[in-house]
């Protein structure tokens, strides 16, 4: 946001007629926005902000991942079917003909000698049996139930931590959006009110140019006075164009935060008072930050998650026991009969005794993650302290700036009043009058900016110290995620 506090005397010129009467001096616009209007925008932003919507789906994904991890405790039931057609491959020759044909021939001769008809086949071919059946099918239902898997328990704990991390991340984003909405709201009001002040100044400049031209036509002043008035008016027009550009940018950013049309109007409802009587106890603010900041809570969960990874890696050396039950049918044809069905029941034990030192390396890596997370927590703890102290100092400076600019404005107003009267009676030069009015206008703008900056600094303090009670606002959680949290 462009700061207009450094407006030069040449950029602001004051008329000779209207503003000499103190009754025509416009008061500074109020700063503090109506709480109901701002709260309405906060609720709208928390509901529609696109970044929060993305965070909601990340939170929902972590909840589903937790459900998936819990599902590993339950049995799995699969249907497996295979039908095979094969040809070629190795075979086994079985000389059944060579073995039985002589025997059957002898038996038939004995029957013939007794006057009976031969009953045994006389020419049996040798058999050739393929290792791979030409036709084969196997269809079965398989039930697998983990009986003892320690890694499953720690995996569920890990997913719980990740789920809690995503919720804290969503809450952190909500705090950030609240701060940005408040900052954008006050920046828009700041720009809008500065534009209003410049518009009022433009009216005076136009009047000053009209009077200067009239005095020049009557040979009361030289032409350089007219040129000075025109130059000041054109300079103000440039300032107005820049202010309007900044106002439009502030509006676009504010509407973007709320996920609205970028050119949608922003409701402005202000009061005459600013909350300068806020009681701020630095010790309580710092304590609230260290207990309420989501980043610190996330880091605690990150350390716990690192410990869970260590436990998972350590339990890779524990045995695992699984129960497996199969029931199905097999054969060359699909038939449901007692001769074709089968069942098996198994207990499968898996015990990793040696894996080339890979398990030990992964365990050490997990322990390194624990140490790193602990160091990050210490760093983040100090960083939060620095942020809170900086925000407290910023609020204090902004509060003092309001008092300072108020006194400066009072002095500038009185100085301009005296200079206006002297200029009326010809006791002051035009350059002195213009400088006095420029000082007065700069004081108006400085006080205006100081009042809005105080609100912005306090919004920053609310963010870094976690002063906003998020339970008062609708968090963008899915119904499933809310139920899971409860």
Number of C-alpha atoms within 10 A of each C-alpha: 12 11 13 15 16 12 18 14 19 17 17 24 30 28 23 21 13 15 18 19 11 13 8 9 12 11 8 15 18 17 25 19 22 13 12 10 14 18 14 10 22 23 17 16 24 25 19 17 20 15 15 23 17 13 20 21 17 17 25 22 15 22 24 17 17 21 15 13 19 16 13 16 16 11 15 13 14 12 12 12 13 10 14 12 11 11 11 10 9 9 11 10 10 13 13 13 16 13 12 17 18 13 13 19 17 13 16 19 14 14 15 13 11 9 9 11 12 16 12 15 11 17 13 14 13 14 12 12 11 15 12 15 16 12 13 16 16 18 19 19 15 18 16 18 17 18 16 16 18 16 19 18 16 21 20 21 19 23 22 20 22 21 24 19 23 22 26 20 21 25 21 20 17 26 23 16 21 25 23 21 24 23 22 21 24 25 25 25 27 24 25 20 21 24 20 14 20 20 15 13 20 22 14 21 23 18 18 24 24 16 17 25 21 14 16 15 12 10 10 11 14 14 14 11 17 20 14 14 24 19 16 22 25 14 15 22 16 12 18 19 12 14 23 16 14 19 23 17 19 24 24 20 19 27 23 18 24 22 17 16 10 17 14 11 11 14 12 13 15 16 12 11 10 16 11 11 7 8 7 11 10 13 9 11 19 21 14 15 24 22 12 17 21 21 19 20 17 21 20 18 20 22 21 18 25 22 20 23 24 21 18 20 22 18 19 18 16 16 14 18 15 16 16 17 16 19 15 18 21 20 16 15 13 14 12 11 8 8 10 15 16 13 12 10 12 11 14 13 12 13 11 12 10 10 9 8 8 9 17 16 12 15 19 14 14 22 18 14 19 21 14 13 21 18 14 17 20 12 11 16 17 12 12 19 17 14 18 24 18 15 21 24 15 19 22 15 14 22 20 14 19 21 14 14 21 19 14 18 22 14 15 21 21 14 16 25 20 14 22 25 15 14 17 13 8 10 11 14 11 14 12 14 25 21 19 24 25 22 24 23 26 23 24 26 24 23 24 23 26 25 25 25 23 26 24 23 22 23 22 25 25 22 24 28 26 22 16 16 10 14 7 8 14 13 18 22 21 14 10 12 20 14 9 14 12 6
